[in-house]
Amino acid sequence: MPYYFDFDSPSHVLRVRFEGIVTDAEVREYYAAAAKHVDRLEAKTIIVDFHGTTSAADVSPETMRQLAKLRPTIPNPDVPRVIVPPSPSVFGLARMFESYGESTRPNLHVVATQREAYAIVGLESADFKPIDNDPDAKPGS
């Protein structure tokens, strides 16, 4: 699984970090899990960081269009959410997602650095703690 969730409890910021090769199936899987984590943790915002990826060539524009048409992981359109892509190809996919989802995610930002992401969601510092990737897992399992 090329993604890992962590959470900053005081600020209620959920972050996902992608690593390695990312595929359509994994992006879809992440999206479903993220929505459950947001609900379970009462996350106020989300940062999606792709800086650990080595390739996203297997993620199609069609997947980005389909995901953008789904219910946002955080339903409130006023909540800032951020995508941090490392390369022009991932930047293009992120901007595509942003464009197709503009009506339901008007406060989605695509930025170059984690620092910019923190500024947008109002974090001066954070203490992210890893959480189980499976949002249906029981504590301690």
C-alpha positions, 0 to 999 in steps of 0.5 A, a space after each residue: 500500500 503506497 499511502 500512509 495516514 497520520 493525524 494531528 489531534 490538536 488541529 484535527 488535520 488528517 494527512 496522507 503521504 503517498 510513496 513509491 508507485 501509485 496506481 488508479 486502484 490505490 488512489 481509489 482505495 485511498 479516497 474511500 479510506 480518507 472519507 471514513 477517517 475524516 468521519 471517524 476522527 472528525 478531521 477538519 481538513 486534509 493534506 494529501 502529500 505526494 512527495 514520496 512518490 516515484 511514479 504516478 504514471 498509472 493514475 489516469 485522467 479518467 480516475 481523477 474525473 471520476 473521483 472529483 465527481 464523488 462526494 468530497 471527503 470533507 463535505 463542507 465546501 468552505 474547508 481548505 484542503 491541500 494537495 502537494 505534488 512533487 512533479 509536473 505530471 502529478 501536479 497536472 493530475 492534481 490540477 485536473 482533480 481540482 478543476 473537475 471538483 471545483 463546484 464541490 471543493 472550491 477551497 482545494 489548493 494545489 501547492 509545491 511545499 508542505 510549508 505552503 500546505 500548513 499555511 493554508 490550513 492554519 498550522 504553525 507546527 504539527 505533531 502528526 501521529 500515524 494511524 491505521 490505514 484501515 479506517 474500519 480497524 478496531 483500536 489495538 488490532 
